[in-house]
Amino acid sequence: MAIRIFQHYWQLPRAILALVEAIVFFLAPYAAVWVPGAPDEIGPLLPRALLFAGVLFVSMAAMGLYTSRQRSRLAGMLARVAASVIGGMMVVAIVFYVVPSLHIGRGTLLLTGVFAFAGAVIVRAVFDTVVDDDLFRRRVLVYGAGRRAGSICRLRRRSDRRGFMIIGYVPADGDEAGVVPEAEKLAPSTDLALLCAARRVDEIVVAMDDRRRRFPMDQLLECRLEGVEILDLVTFLERETGKVRLDILNPSWMIFADGFRRGRLHSMLERGFDILASVILLILALPVMLLTALAIKITEGPRASIFYRQVRVGQYGKPFALLKFRSMREDAERDGAQWAQKNDSRITRVGAFIRTTRIDELPQILNVLRGEMSFVGPRPERPEFVEQLNERIPYYRERHTIKPGITGWAQLCYPYGSSEQDAVEKLQYDLFYVKNHSLLFYIAILVQTVEVIVWGKGAR
């Protein structure tokens, strides 16, 4: 089951897990002071417990532990929880240093971290064992059994099917034959309301190949009045997969669908956040940037250029000069523009490291400060590629209606793209972000980007 908050879908089981773990983190400081030998007088625990719980919750989210995309095995889960607790404790320790009145002592903080780690591991073990996925899954009936309905059959990732179970497919007039397996088809019903009641259906997904042929308006209206949700196929797949499917998309859906909002207040808040975060990050990242510049000069020679300036396409198609630390040879594109490849021979020794750690992206903070980019948005592409992709991929221009970003929803959900097909896949995630753009979604992507950096996902 999914719930929608600030234009973003959240899986209910994951939301419950996050709430329970937040309570565990809140109680961890109380458990630590109850241990024999703990200091008696450390001040009121409530503000300390709230601080610890808030920091640990964000840290766990940053490690991707509350997303449906998380598929780590036991060892990977333990490593991520441990990294979250250690990282969170470091942040809390810094806060204690800045605000001494909140200090609880190193021993108590260490015990708090141990209880938090143990509690999170126990909660996750119990959650995976006790919680029945079917308890939270919506029972879905698909009206249609042709080409469009086949897009649901072809969902292979476990995370894409975690929120629902298919009761069956009801064939409709005009559906393409041989797409949906016969075993999953239901006998055509003259009364959808009775079928929904008998099968305890929560939602009907309308996936007819041709809506002009005997569209069951009266029956769907009756089902809706009986409390059954009625969804369009594109909306259903958007909610379940976190992307807008291009192969079944039509302009009318984009016109009438909820989303694509551009409030002035939201734009002002986002721009204010970009400016403030840019200044802070530039100060914090300055030592790393100076060391990177020095490393490039030492390995590539005193005359080697430190920065790489490249024209990219920004908001509304306006070109701008994107800044990066140079990670490839200076003659890398003597034969013209080309996609970066895995194990690219043009990458320098320093370049391999700064690309993996994303240090090469740090100069783009200046692009954000100048207003050419935001921290979150579709990755900007080169004009040569954009011109080709605009001609070959439908709706590609729509990704340029918002500012490009250093990170984005597509970067979290899809690996590094180096082909036209990859561009198609990433566009589906970019359109999802453009449609569901909100400040909360923006911040959530920023937090989850930590996982990409720490675990080196998608770097090339």
Secondary structure, DSSP 8 states (H G I E B T S, - for coil): -EEEETTEEEEHHHHHHHHHHHHHHHHHHHHHHHSTT--S----HHHHHHHHHHHHHHHHHHTTTTSTT----HHHHHHHHHHHHHHHHHHHHHHHHH-GGG---HHHHHHHHHHHHHHHHHHHHHHHHH--HHHH-EEEEEE--STTTHHHHT---GGGSTTEEEEEEE--TT--TTSS-GGGB----S-HHHHHHHHT--EEEE--S-TTS---HHHHHHHHHTT-EEEEHHHHHHHHHSS--GGG--HHHHHHSS-----HHHHHHHHHHHHHHHHHHHHHHHHHHHHHHHHHHHHH-TTS-SEEEEEEE-GGG-EEEEEEE--B-TTTTTT------TT-TTB-HHHHHHHHTTGGGTTHHHHHHTTS-EEES-----HHHHHHHHHHSTTGGGGGGS--EEE-HHHHHS----SHHHHHHHHHHHHHHHHT--HHHHHHHHHHHHHHHHHTTT--
